Amino acid sequence: MRRQRPDLELLDVMLSGVSGLHLLRDIKRLDSTIADIMVTGSDNVALAAEAVENGAAAFVREPFDLGHLDRLVIEILAKPGAGDVR
């Protein structure tokens, strides 16, 4: 990510060896313009709120509908500033 920054990334809350929320905070410190969609199998509302408070553009629960995810990605990238050349 230091060499090439994505416009948007999907980030699982539960990663091997590291918390997805911890990684989200690190990503936002590196570049706050990267849009993050947090993905999880949990229906924990507090977890969703924490993800959004830490800068996630959205929070989706697995299993998710690919059509919904596609619309969400389009909506997020259509926001002003999304996809700017860095």
PDB file of N, CA, C and O in Angstrom:
ATOM      1  N   MET A   1       0.810  -1.190   0.000  1.00  0.00           N
ATOM      2  CA  MET A   1       0.000   0.000   0.000  1.00  0.00           C
ATOM      3  C   MET A   1       0.853   1.254   0.000  1.00  0.00           C
ATOM      4  O   MET A   1       0.382   2.328  -0.374  1.00  0.00           O
ATOM      5  N   ARG A   2       2.084   1.127   0.410  1.00  0.00           N
ATOM      6  CA  ARG A   2       2.942   2.315   0.387  1.00  0.00           C
ATOM      7  C   ARG A   2       3.342   2.684  -1.036  1.00  0.00           C
ATOM      8  O   ARG A   2       3.583   3.855  -1.330  1.00  0.00           O
ATOM      9  N   ARG A   3       3.415   1.683  -1.928  1.00  0.00           N
ATOM     10  CA  ARG A   3       3.810   1.955  -3.305  1.00  0.00           C
ATOM     11  C   ARG A   3       2.634   2.278  -4.212  1.00  0.00           C
ATOM     12  O   ARG A   3       2.723   3.160  -5.067  1.00  0.00           O
ATOM     13  N   GLN A   4       1.539   1.567  -4.024  1.00  0.00           N
ATOM     14  CA  GLN A   4       0.376   1.777  -4.873  1.00  0.00           C
ATOM     15  C   GLN A   4      -0.876   1.676  -4.003  1.00  0.00           C
ATOM     16  O   GLN A   4      -1.095   0.669  -3.331  1.00  0.00           O
ATOM     17  N   ARG A   5      -1.680   2.710  -4.023  1.00  0.00           N
ATOM     18  CA  ARG A   5      -2.839   2.786  -3.145  1.00  0.00           C
ATOM     19  C   ARG A   5      -4.121   2.434  -3.897  1.00  0.00           C
ATOM     20  O   ARG A   5      -4.384   2.984  -4.967  1.00  0.00           O
ATOM     21  N   PRO A   6      -4.909   1.532  -3.351  1.00  0.00           N
ATOM     22  CA  PRO A   6      -6.203   1.231  -3.976  1.00  0.00           C
ATOM     23  C   PRO A   6      -7.207   2.343  -3.694  1.00  0.00           C
ATOM     24  O   PRO A   6      -7.058   3.090  -2.727  1.00  0.00           O
ATOM     25  N   ASP A   7      -8.213   2.450  -4.527  1.00  0.00           N
ATOM     26  CA  ASP A   7      -9.295   3.401  -4.265  1.00  0.00           C
ATOM     27  C   ASP A   7     -10.231   2.841  -3.196  1.00  0.00           C
ATOM     28  O   ASP A   7     -10.801   3.587  -2.400  1.00  0.00           O
ATOM     29  N   LEU A   8     -10.380   1.509  -3.193  1.00  0.00           N
ATOM     30  CA  LEU A   8     -11.298   0.859  -2.281  1.00  0.00           C
ATOM     31  C   LEU A   8     -10.770  -0.536  -1.970  1.00  0.00           C
ATOM     32  O   LEU A   8     -10.151  -1.186  -2.812  1.00  0.00           O
ATOM     33  N   GLU A   9     -11.026  -0.979  -0.749  1.00  0.00           N
ATOM     34  CA  GLU A   9     -10.634  -2.340  -0.391  1.00  0.00           C
ATOM     35  C   GLU A   9     -11.695  -2.979   0.486  1.00  0.00           C
ATOM     36  O   GLU A   9     -12.396  -2.306   1.242  1.00  0.00           O
ATOM     37  N   LEU A  10     -11.793  -4.290   0.365  1.00  0.00           N
ATOM     38  CA  LEU A  10     -12.645  -5.078   1.247  1.00  0.00           C
ATOM     39  C   LEU A  10     -11.739  -5.626   2.329  1.00  0.00           C
ATOM     40  O   LEU A  10     -10.684  -6.188   2.036  1.00  0.00           O
ATOM     41  N   LEU A  11     -12.140  -5.468   3.565  1.00  0.00           N
ATOM     42  CA  LEU A  11     -11.304  -5.863   4.686  1.00  0.00           C
ATOM     43  C   LEU A  11     -12.131  -6.685   5.663  1.00  0.00           C
ATOM     44  O   LEU A  11     -13.126  -6.202   6.202  1.00  0.00           O
ATOM     45  N   ASP A  12     -11.721  -7.920   5.889  1.00  0.00           N
ATOM     46  CA  ASP A  12     -12.435  -8.787   6.822  1.00  0.00           C
ATOM     47  C   ASP A  12     -12.094  -8.391   8.249  1.00  0.00           C
ATOM     48  O   ASP A  12     -10.948  -8.062   8.555  1.00  0.00           O
ATOM     49  N   VAL A  13     -13.086  -8.424   9.111  1.00  0.00           N
ATOM     50  CA  VAL A  13     -12.878  -8.079  10.512  1.00  0.00           C
ATOM     51  C   VAL A  13     -11.965  -9.099  11.183  1.00  0.00           C
ATOM     52  O   VAL A  13     -11.109  -8.734  11.989  1.00  0.00           O
ATOM     53  N   MET A  14     -12.145 -10.372  10.851  1.00  0.00           N
ATOM     54  CA  MET A  14     -11.363 -11.442  11.464  1.00  0.00           C
ATOM     55  C   MET A  14     -10.272 -11.909  10.499  1.00  0.00           C
ATOM     56  O   MET A  14     -10.548 -12.635   9.543  1.00  0.00           O
ATOM     57  N   LEU A  15      -9.056 -11.494  10.753  1.00  0.00           N
ATOM     58  CA  LEU A  15      -7.921 -11.892   9.933  1.00  0.00           C
ATOM     59  C   LEU A  15      -6.997 -12.775  10.759  1.00  0.00           C
ATOM     60  O   LEU A  15      -7.000 -12.704  11.988  1.00  0.00           O
ATOM     61  N   SER A  16      -6.229 -13.582  10.107  1.00  0.00           N
ATOM     62  CA  SER A  16      -5.290 -14.443  10.799  1.00  0.00           C
ATOM     63  C   SER A  16      -4.153 -13.614  11.399  1.00  0.00           C
ATOM     64  O   SER A  16      -3.364 -13.006  10.676  1.00  0.00           O
ATOM     65  N   GLY A  17      -4.085 -13.601  12.725  1.00  0.00           N
ATOM     66  CA  GLY A  17      -2.973 -12.933  13.389  1.00  0.00           C
ATOM     67  C   GLY A  17      -3.143 -11.445  13.661  1.00  0.00           C
ATOM     68  O   GLY A  17      -2.326 -10.855  14.367  1.00  0.00           O
ATOM     69  N   VAL A  18      -4.179 -10.831  13.121  1.00  0.00           N
ATOM     70  CA  VAL A  18      -4.376  -9.393  13.346  1.00  0.00           C
ATOM     71  C   VAL A  18      -5.867  -9.064  13.270  1.00  0.00           C
ATOM     72  O   VAL A  18      -6.620  -9.705  12.537  1.00  0.00           O
ATOM     73  N   SER A  19      -6.270  -8.077  14.024  1.00  0.00           N
ATOM     74  CA  SER A  19      -7.655  -7.617  13.980  1.00  0.00           C
ATOM     75  C   SER A  19      -7.861  -6.748  12.743  1.00  0.00           C
ATOM     76  O   SER A  19      -7.045  -5.875  12.447  1.00  0.00           O
ATOM     77  N   GLY A  20      -8.942  -6.987  12.032  1.00  0.00           N
ATOM     78  CA  GLY A  20      -9.268  -6.158  10.878  1.00  0.00           C
ATOM     79  C   GLY A  20      -9.487  -4.709  11.269  1.00  0.00           C
ATOM     80  O   GLY A  20      -9.171  -3.802  10.498  1.00  0.00           O
ATOM     81  N   LEU A  21     -10.029  -4.480  12.470  1.00  0.00           N
ATOM     82  CA  LEU A  21     -10.226  -3.106  12.948  1.00  0.00           C
ATOM     83  C   LEU A  21      -8.891  -2.423  13.216  1.00  0.00           C
ATOM     84  O   LEU A  21      -8.733  -1.233  12.946  1.00  0.00           O
ATOM     85  N   HIS A  22      -7.933  -3.175  13.746  1.00  0.00           N
ATOM     86  CA  HIS A  22      -6.597  -2.621  13.974  1.00  0.00           C
ATOM     87  C   HIS A  22      -5.960  -2.253  12.626  1.00  0.00           C
ATOM     88  O   HIS A  22      -5.368  -1.184  12.480  1.00  0.00           O
ATOM     89  N   LEU A  23      -6.090  -3.143  11.657  1.00  0.00           N
ATOM     90  CA  LEU A  23      -5.546  -2.882  10.329  1.00  0.00           C
ATOM     91  C   LEU A  23      -6.236  -1.679   9.689  1.00  0.00           C
ATOM     92  O   LEU A  23      -5.582  -0.876   9.024  1.00  0.00           O
ATOM     93  N   LEU A  24      -7.552  -1.545   9.883  1.00  0.00           N
ATOM     94  CA  LEU A  24      -8.293  -0.388   9.361  1.00  0.00           C
ATOM     95  C   LEU A  24      -7.712   0.912   9.912  1.00  0.00           C
ATOM     96  O   LEU A  24      -7.507   1.869   9.166  1.00  0.00           O
ATOM     97  N   ARG A  25      -7.448   0.946  11.212  1.00  0.00           N
ATOM     98  CA  ARG A  25      -6.869   2.160  11.816  1.00  0.00           C
ATOM     99  C   ARG A  25      -5.490   2.461  11.217  1.00  0.00           C
ATOM    100  O   ARG A  25      -5.167   3.619  10.956  1.00  0.00           O
ATOM    101  N   ASP A  26      -4.682   1.425  11.001  1.00  0.00           N
ATOM    102  CA  ASP A  26      -3.362   1.623  10.390  1.00  0.00           C
ATOM    103  C   ASP A  26      -3.485   2.158   8.966  1.00  0.00           C
ATOM    104  O   ASP A  26      -2.735   3.046   8.560  1.00  0.00           O
ATOM    105  N   ILE A  27      -4.432   1.615   8.216  1.00  0.00           N
ATOM    106  CA  ILE A  27      -4.643   2.067   6.832  1.00  0.00           C
ATOM    107  C   ILE A  27      -5.070   3.529   6.809  1.00  0.00           C
ATOM    108  O   ILE A  27      -4.578   4.305   5.990  1.00  0.00           O
ATOM    109  N   LYS A  28      -5.974   3.909   7.693  1.00  0.00           N
ATOM    110  CA  LYS A  28      -6.451   5.294   7.738  1.00  0.00           C
ATOM    111  C   LYS A  28      -5.340   6.259   8.135  1.00  0.00           C
ATOM    112  O   LYS A  28      -5.318   7.399   7.672  1.00  0.00           O
ATOM    113  N   ARG A  29      -4.420   5.815   8.987  1.00  0.00           N
ATOM    114  CA  ARG A  29      -3.266   6.668   9.324  1.00  0.00           C
ATOM    115  C   ARG A  29      -2.345   6.837   8.121  1.00  0.00           C
ATOM    116  O   ARG A  29      -1.761   7.902   7.925  1.00  0.00           O
ATOM    117  N   LEU A  30      -2.219   5.794   7.322  1.00  0.00           N
ATOM    118  CA  LEU A  30      -1.375   5.840   6.129  1.00  0.00           C
ATOM    119  C   LEU A  30      -2.007   6.712   5.042  1.00  0.00           C
ATOM    120  O   LEU A  30      -1.337   7.547   4.435  1.00  0.00           O
ATOM    121  N   ASP A  31      -3.317   6.505   4.804  1.00  0.00           N
ATOM    122  CA  ASP A  31      -4.011   7.262   3.754  1.00  0.00           C
ATOM    123  C   ASP A  31      -5.511   7.249   4.052  1.00  0.00           C
ATOM    124  O   ASP A  31      -6.184   6.241   3.836  1.00  0.00           O
ATOM    125  N   SER A  32      -6.013   8.341   4.535  1.00  0.00           N
ATOM    126  CA  SER A  32      -7.421   8.412   4.931  1.00  0.00           C
ATOM    127  C   SER A  32      -8.382   8.439   3.744  1.00  0.00           C
ATOM    128  O   SER A  32      -9.594   8.341   3.938  1.00  0.00           O
ATOM    129  N   THR A  33      -7.867   8.570   2.517  1.00  0.00           N
ATOM    130  CA  THR A  33      -8.752   8.624   1.354  1.00  0.00           C
ATOM    131  C   THR A  33      -9.121   7.246   0.824  1.00  0.00           C
ATOM    132  O   THR A  33     -10.024   7.136  -0.006  1.00  0.00           O
ATOM    133  N   ILE A  34      -8.452   6.193   1.277  1.00  0.00           N
ATOM    134  CA  ILE A  34      -8.787   4.844   0.832  1.00  0.00           C
ATOM    135  C   ILE A  34     -10.125   4.454   1.452  1.00  0.00           C
ATOM    136  O   ILE A  34     -10.291   4.511   2.671  1.00  0.00           O
ATOM    137  N   ALA A  35     -11.065   4.063   0.622  1.00  0.00           N
ATOM    138  CA  ALA A  35     -12.372   3.629   1.116  1.00  0.00           C
ATOM    139  C   ALA A  35     -12.279   2.163   1.531  1.00  0.00           C
ATOM    140  O   ALA A  35     -11.721   1.335   0.810  1.00  0.00           O
ATOM    141  N   ASP A  36     -12.825   1.859   2.683  1.00  0.00           N
ATOM    142  CA  ASP A  36     -12.781   0.497   3.204  1.00  0.00           C
ATOM    143  C   ASP A  36     -14.195  -0.005   3.457  1.00  0.00           C
ATOM    144  O   ASP A  36     -15.010   0.677   4.078  1.00  0.00           O
ATOM    145  N   ILE A  37     -14.470  -1.196   2.972  1.00  0.00           N
ATOM    146  CA  ILE A  37     -15.708  -1.886   3.302  1.00  0.00           C
ATOM    147  C   ILE A  37     -15.320  -3.041   4.208  1.00  0.00           C
ATOM    148  O   ILE A  37     -14.588  -3.944   3.804  1.00  0.00           O
ATOM    149  N   MET A  38     -15.817  -3.003   5.433  1.00  0.00           N
ATOM    150  CA  MET A  38     -15.536  -4.069   6.392  1.00  0.00           C
ATOM    151  C   MET A  38     -16.520  -5.210   6.165  1.00  0.00           C
ATOM    152  O   MET A  38     -17.714  -4.983   5.969  1.00  0.00           O
ATOM    153  N   VAL A  39     -16.012  -6.431   6.193  1.00  0.00           N
ATOM    154  CA  VAL A  39     -16.810  -7.619   5.964  1.00  0.00           C
ATOM    155  C   VAL A  39     -16.690  -8.528   7.181  1.00  0.00           C
ATOM    156  O   VAL A  39     -15.598  -8.711   7.718  1.00  0.00           O
ATOM    157  N   THR A  40     -17.813  -9.097   7.615  1.00  0.00           N
ATOM    158  CA  THR A  40     -17.762 -10.006   8.753  1.00  0.00           C
ATOM    159  C   THR A  40     -18.953 -10.959   8.744  1.00  0.00           C
ATOM    160  O   THR A  40     -19.993 -10.676   8.150  1.00  0.00           O
ATOM    161  N   GLY A  41     -18.778 -12.074   9.404  1.00  0.00           N
ATOM    162  CA  GLY A  41     -19.868 -13.016   9.597  1.00  0.00           C
ATOM    163  C   GLY A  41     -20.646 -12.701  10.853  1.00  0.00           C
ATOM    164  O   GLY A  41     -21.679 -13.322  11.103  1.00  0.00           O
ATOM    165  N   SER A  42     -20.188 -11.767  11.643  1.00  0.00           N
ATOM    166  CA  SER A  42     -20.817 -11.407  12.912  1.00  0.00           C
ATOM    167  C   SER A  42     -21.945 -10.405  12.692  1.00  0.00           C
ATOM    168  O   SER A  42     -21.883  -9.570  11.789  1.00  0.00           O
ATOM    169  N   ASP A  43     -22.970 -10.499  13.523  1.00  0.00           N
ATOM    170  CA  ASP A  43     -24.039  -9.498  13.462  1.00  0.00           C
ATOM    171  C   ASP A  43     -23.954  -8.552  14.654  1.00  0.00           C
ATOM    172  O   ASP A  43     -24.962  -7.991  15.084  1.00  0.00           O
ATOM    173  N   ASN A  44     -22.754  -8.382  15.180  1.00  0.00           N
ATOM    174  CA  ASN A  44     -22.488  -7.529  16.331  1.00  0.00           C
ATOM    175  C   ASN A  44     -22.605  -6.058  15.923  1.00  0.00           C
ATOM    176  O   ASN A  44     -21.771  -5.548  15.175  1.00  0.00           O
ATOM    177  N   VAL A  45     -23.635  -5.388  16.414  1.00  0.00           N
ATOM    178  CA  VAL A  45     -23.891  -3.986  16.070  1.00  0.00           C
ATOM    179  C   VAL A  45     -22.774  -3.079  16.588  1.00  0.00           C
ATOM    180  O   VAL A  45     -22.396  -2.119  15.917  1.00  0.00           O
ATOM    181  N   ALA A  46     -22.247  -3.377  17.772  1.00  0.00           N
ATOM    182  CA  ALA A  46     -21.162  -2.566  18.333  1.00  0.00           C
ATOM    183  C   ALA A  46     -19.918  -2.653  17.453  1.00  0.00           C
ATOM    184  O   ALA A  46     -19.201  -1.664  17.296  1.00  0.00           O
ATOM    185  N   LEU A  47     -19.661  -3.806  16.888  1.00  0.00           N
ATOM    186  CA  LEU A  47     -18.517  -3.991  15.992  1.00  0.00           C
ATOM    187  C   LEU A  47     -18.696  -3.158  14.728  1.00  0.00           C
ATOM    188  O   LEU A  47     -17.752  -2.523  14.257  1.00  0.00           O
ATOM    189  N   ALA A  48     -19.898  -3.162  14.188  1.00  0.00           N
ATOM    190  CA  ALA A  48     -20.189  -2.355  13.001  1.00  0.00           C
ATOM    191  C   ALA A  48     -19.996  -0.875  13.307  1.00  0.00           C
ATOM    192  O   ALA A  48     -19.403  -0.144  12.513  1.00  0.00           O
ATOM    193  N   ALA A  49     -20.499  -0.435  14.462  1.00  0.00           N
ATOM    194  CA  ALA A  49     -20.356   0.970  14.850  1.00  0.00           C
ATOM    195  C   ALA A  49     -18.892   1.345  15.012  1.00  0.00           C
ATOM    196  O   ALA A  49     -18.483   2.427  14.591  1.00  0.00           O
ATOM    197  N   GLU A  50     -18.096   0.467  15.616  1.00  0.00           N
ATOM    198  CA  GLU A  50     -16.674   0.735  15.796  1.00  0.00           C
ATOM    199  C   GLU A  50     -15.958   0.840  14.454  1.00  0.00           C
ATOM    200  O   GLU A  50     -15.086   1.691  14.281  1.00  0.00           O
ATOM    201  N   ALA A  51     -16.319  -0.017  13.511  1.00  0.00           N
ATOM    202  CA  ALA A  51     -15.706   0.034  12.181  1.00  0.00           C
ATOM    203  C   ALA A  51     -15.993   1.371  11.506  1.00  0.00           C
ATOM    204  O   ALA A  51     -15.088   1.993  10.948  1.00  0.00           O
ATOM    205  N   VAL A  52     -17.234   1.811  11.554  1.00  0.00           N
ATOM    206  CA  VAL A  52     -17.612   3.084  10.931  1.00  0.00           C
ATOM    207  C   VAL A  52     -16.949   4.253  11.657  1.00  0.00           C
ATOM    208  O   VAL A  52     -16.493   5.200  11.015  1.00  0.00           O
ATOM    209  N   GLU A  53     -16.890   4.196  12.987  1.00  0.00           N
ATOM    210  CA  GLU A  53     -16.220   5.253  13.762  1.00  0.00           C
ATOM    211  C   GLU A  53     -14.742   5.352  13.414  1.00  0.00           C
ATOM    212  O   GLU A  53     -14.147   6.425  13.513  1.00  0.00           O
ATOM    213  N   ASN A  54     -14.147   4.233  13.008  1.00  0.00           N
ATOM    214  CA  ASN A  54     -12.735   4.225  12.645  1.00  0.00           C
ATOM    215  C   ASN A  54     -12.498   4.469  11.163  1.00  0.00           C
ATOM    216  O   ASN A  54     -11.380   4.300  10.677  1.00  0.00           O
ATOM    217  N   GLY A  55     -13.543   4.867  10.440  1.00  0.00           N
ATOM    218  CA  GLY A  55     -13.354   5.306   9.065  1.00  0.00           C
ATOM    219  C   GLY A  55     -13.840   4.375   7.980  1.00  0.00           C
ATOM    220  O   GLY A  55     -13.671   4.690   6.802  1.00  0.00           O
ATOM    221  N   ALA A  56     -14.438   3.239   8.317  1.00  0.00           N
ATOM    222  CA  ALA A  56     -14.953   2.348   7.276  1.00  0.00           C
ATOM    223  C   ALA A  56     -16.098   3.042   6.540  1.00  0.00           C
ATOM    224  O   ALA A  56     -16.948   3.689   7.152  1.00  0.00           O
ATOM    225  N   ALA A  57     -16.103   2.897   5.236  1.00  0.00           N
ATOM    226  CA  ALA A  57     -17.170   3.491   4.433  1.00  0.00           C
ATOM    227  C   ALA A  57     -18.461   2.696   4.575  1.00  0.00           C
ATOM    228  O   ALA A  57     -19.554   3.244   4.432  1.00  0.00           O
ATOM    229  N   ALA A  58     -18.329   1.404   4.858  1.00  0.00           N
ATOM    230  CA  ALA A  58     -19.508   0.546   5.007  1.00  0.00           C
ATOM    231  C   ALA A  58     -19.115  -0.713   5.764  1.00  0.00           C
ATOM    232  O   ALA A  58     -17.937  -1.026   5.930  1.00  0.00           O
ATOM    233  N   PHE A  59     -20.135  -1.418   6.213  1.00  0.00           N
ATOM    234  CA  PHE A  59     -19.968  -2.642   6.976  1.00  0.00           C
ATOM    235  C   PHE A  59     -20.982  -3.632   6.426  1.00  0.00           C
ATOM    236  O   PHE A  59     -22.184  -3.373   6.489  1.00  0.00           O
ATOM    237  N   VAL A  60     -20.533  -4.754   5.891  1.00  0.00           N
ATOM    238  CA  VAL A  60     -21.456  -5.746   5.343  1.00  0.00           C
ATOM    239  C   VAL A  60     -21.256  -7.084   6.039  1.00  0.00           C
ATOM    240  O   VAL A  60     -20.142  -7.471   6.392  1.00  0.00           O
ATOM    241  N   ARG A  61     -22.363  -7.765   6.219  1.00  0.00           N
ATOM    242  CA  ARG A  61     -22.349  -9.044   6.904  1.00  0.00           C
ATOM    243  C   ARG A  61     -22.337 -10.180   5.879  1.00  0.00           C
ATOM    244  O   ARG A  61     -23.072 -10.153   4.892  1.00  0.00           O
ATOM    245  N   GLU A  62     -21.488 -11.176   6.135  1.00  0.00           N
ATOM    246  CA  GLU A  62     -21.447 -12.369   5.290  1.00  0.00           C
ATOM    247  C   GLU A  62     -22.534 -13.332   5.740  1.00  0.00           C
ATOM    248  O   GLU A  62     -22.865 -13.350   6.926  1.00  0.00           O
ATOM    249  N   PRO A  63     -23.080 -14.101   4.880  1.00  0.00           N
ATOM    250  CA  PRO A  63     -22.877 -14.026   3.425  1.00  0.00           C
ATOM    251  C   PRO A  63     -23.613 -12.808   2.867  1.00  0.00           C
ATOM    252  O   PRO A  63     -24.728 -12.496   3.284  1.00  0.00           O
ATOM    253  N   PHE A  64     -22.980 -12.137   1.933  1.00  0.00           N
ATOM    254  CA  PHE A  64     -23.589 -10.933   1.375  1.00  0.00           C
ATOM    255  C   PHE A  64     -24.022 -11.185  -0.060  1.00  0.00           C
ATOM    256  O   PHE A  64     -23.494 -12.061  -0.746  1.00  0.00           O
ATOM    257  N   ASP A  65     -24.972 -10.415  -0.484  1.00  0.00           N
ATOM    258  CA  ASP A  65     -25.481 -10.464  -1.844  1.00  0.00           C
ATOM    259  C   ASP A  65     -24.508  -9.701  -2.737  1.00  0.00           C
ATOM    260  O   ASP A  65     -24.219  -8.532  -2.481  1.00  0.00           O
ATOM    261  N   LEU A  66     -24.003 -10.347  -3.774  1.00  0.00           N
ATOM    262  CA  LEU A  66     -23.026  -9.691  -4.652  1.00  0.00           C
ATOM    263  C   LEU A  66     -23.603  -8.466  -5.358  1.00  0.00           C
ATOM    264  O   LEU A  66     -22.878  -7.505  -5.614  1.00  0.00           O
ATOM    265  N   GLY A  67     -24.884  -8.488  -5.671  1.00  0.00           N
ATOM    266  CA  GLY A  67     -25.520  -7.317  -6.282  1.00  0.00           C
ATOM    267  C   GLY A  67     -25.500  -6.127  -5.330  1.00  0.00           C
ATOM    268  O   GLY A  67     -25.237  -4.996  -5.738  1.00  0.00           O
ATOM    269  N   HIS A  68     -25.782  -6.396  -4.053  1.00  0.00           N
ATOM    270  CA  HIS A  68     -25.732  -5.334  -3.037  1.00  0.00           C
ATOM    271  C   HIS A  68     -24.304  -4.795  -2.908  1.00  0.00           C
ATOM    272  O   HIS A  68     -24.094  -3.584  -2.850  1.00  0.00           O
ATOM    273  N   LEU A  69     -23.328  -5.702  -2.864  1.00  0.00           N
ATOM    274  CA  LEU A  69     -21.932  -5.273  -2.745  1.00  0.00           C
ATOM    275  C   LEU A  69     -21.516  -4.450  -3.969  1.00  0.00           C
ATOM    276  O   LEU A  69     -20.827  -3.438  -3.835  1.00  0.00           O
ATOM    277  N   ASP A  70     -21.930  -4.879  -5.137  1.00  0.00           N
ATOM    278  CA  ASP A  70     -21.612  -4.143  -6.369  1.00  0.00           C
ATOM    279  C   ASP A  70     -22.181  -2.725  -6.313  1.00  0.00           C
ATOM    280  O   ASP A  70     -21.485  -1.765  -6.640  1.00  0.00           O
ATOM    281  N   ARG A  71     -23.436  -2.591  -5.902  1.00  0.00           N
ATOM    282  CA  ARG A  71     -24.051  -1.258  -5.793  1.00  0.00           C
ATOM    283  C   ARG A  71     -23.352  -0.405  -4.738  1.00  0.00           C
ATOM    284  O   ARG A  71     -23.179   0.800  -4.918  1.00  0.00           O
ATOM    285  N   LEU A  72     -22.957  -1.035  -3.643  1.00  0.00           N
ATOM    286  CA  LEU A  72     -22.266  -0.325  -2.574  1.00  0.00           C
ATOM    287  C   LEU A  72     -20.917   0.211  -3.053  1.00  0.00           C
ATOM    288  O   LEU A  72     -20.567   1.356  -2.763  1.00  0.00           O
ATOM    289  N   VAL A  73     -20.167  -0.600  -3.774  1.00  0.00           N
ATOM    290  CA  VAL A  73     -18.871  -0.174  -4.321  1.00  0.00           C
ATOM    291  C   VAL A  73     -19.063   1.001  -5.279  1.00  0.00           C
ATOM    292  O   VAL A  73     -18.331   1.988  -5.208  1.00  0.00           O
ATOM    293  N   ILE A  74     -20.038   0.896  -6.166  1.00  0.00           N
ATOM    294  CA  ILE A  74     -20.307   1.985  -7.116  1.00  0.00           C
ATOM    295  C   ILE A  74     -20.673   3.267  -6.374  1.00  0.00           C
ATOM    296  O   ILE A  74     -20.187   4.347  -6.708  1.00  0.00           O
ATOM    297  N   GLU A  75     -21.525   3.140  -5.374  1.00  0.00           N
ATOM    298  CA  GLU A  75     -21.947   4.309  -4.590  1.00  0.00           C
ATOM    299  C   GLU A  75     -20.764   4.967  -3.880  1.00  0.00           C
ATOM    300  O   GLU A  75     -20.638   6.191  -3.889  1.00  0.00           O
ATOM    301  N   ILE A  76     -19.911   4.169  -3.275  1.00  0.00           N
ATOM    302  CA  ILE A  76     -18.764   4.710  -2.539  1.00  0.00           C
ATOM    303  C   ILE A  76     -17.778   5.374  -3.498  1.00  0.00           C
ATOM    304  O   ILE A  76     -17.283   6.464  -3.213  1.00  0.00           O
ATOM    305  N   LEU A  77     -17.492   4.738  -4.617  1.00  0.00           N
ATOM    306  CA  LEU A  77     -16.528   5.314  -5.567  1.00  0.00           C
ATOM    307  C   LEU A  77     -17.076   6.538  -6.290  1.00  0.00           C
ATOM    308  O   LEU A  77     -16.301   7.325  -6.835  1.00  0.00           O
ATOM    309  N   ALA A  78     -18.394   6.716  -6.307  1.00  0.00           N
ATOM    310  CA  ALA A  78     -18.994   7.874  -6.951  1.00  0.00           C
ATOM    311  C   ALA A  78     -18.934   9.123  -6.091  1.00  0.00           C
ATOM    312  O   ALA A  78     -19.190  10.226  -6.572  1.00  0.00           O
ATOM    313  N   LYS A  79     -18.597   8.952  -4.825  1.00  0.00           N
ATOM    314  CA  LYS A  79     -18.526  10.114  -3.925  1.00  0.00           C
ATOM    315  C   LYS A  79     -17.373  11.017  -4.337  1.00  0.00           C
ATOM    316  O   LYS A  79     -16.355  10.535  -4.836  1.00  0.00           O
ATOM    317  N   PRO A  80     -17.523  12.331  -4.132  1.00  0.00           N
ATOM    318  CA  PRO A  80     -16.445  13.270  -4.478  1.00  0.00           C
ATOM    319  C   PRO A  80     -15.128  12.875  -3.810  1.00  0.00           C
ATOM    320  O   PRO A  80     -15.090  12.565  -2.619  1.00  0.00           O
ATOM    321  N   GLY A  81     -14.057  12.891  -4.590  1.00  0.00           N
ATOM    322  CA  GLY A  81     -12.736  12.565  -4.068  1.00  0.00           C
ATOM    323  C   GLY A  81     -12.371  11.101  -4.214  1.00  0.00           C
ATOM    324  O   GLY A  81     -11.192  10.756  -4.137  1.00  0.00           O
ATOM    325  N   ALA A  82     -13.345  10.235  -4.422  1.00  0.00           N
ATOM    326  CA  ALA A  82     -13.059   8.811  -4.573  1.00  0.00           C
ATOM    327  C   ALA A  82     -12.408   8.570  -5.924  1.00  0.00           C
ATOM    328  O   ALA A  82     -12.854   9.099  -6.942  1.00  0.00           O
ATOM    329  N   GLY A  83     -11.361   7.777  -5.926  1.00  0.00           N
ATOM    330  CA  GLY A  83     -10.692   7.453  -7.165  1.00  0.00           C
ATOM    331  C   GLY A  83      -9.773   8.537  -7.685  1.00  0.00           C
ATOM    332  O   GLY A  83      -9.320   8.462  -8.828  1.00  0.00           O
ATOM    333  N   ASP A  84      -9.483   9.554  -6.866  1.00  0.00           N
ATOM    334  CA  ASP A  84      -8.562  10.605  -7.302  1.00  0.00           C
ATOM    335  C   ASP A  84      -7.190  10.004  -7.582  1.00  0.00           C
ATOM    336  O   ASP A  84      -6.758   9.067  -6.912  1.00  0.00           O
ATOM    337  N   VAL A  85      -6.526  10.550  -8.565  1.00  0.00           N
ATOM    338  CA  VAL A  85      -5.161  10.120  -8.869  1.00  0.00           C
ATOM    339  C   VAL A  85      -4.258  10.586  -7.752  1.00  0.00           C
ATOM    340  O   VAL A  85      -4.299  11.750  -7.355  1.00  0.00           O
ATOM    341  N   ARG A  86      -3.455   9.694  -7.252  1.00  0.00           N
ATOM    342  CA  ARG A  86      -2.568  10.031  -6.128  1.00  0.00           C
ATOM    343  C   ARG A  86      -1.167  10.235  -6.641  1.00  0.00           C
ATOM    344  O   ARG A  86      -0.260  10.526  -5.861  1.00  0.00           O
TER     345      ARG A  86
END
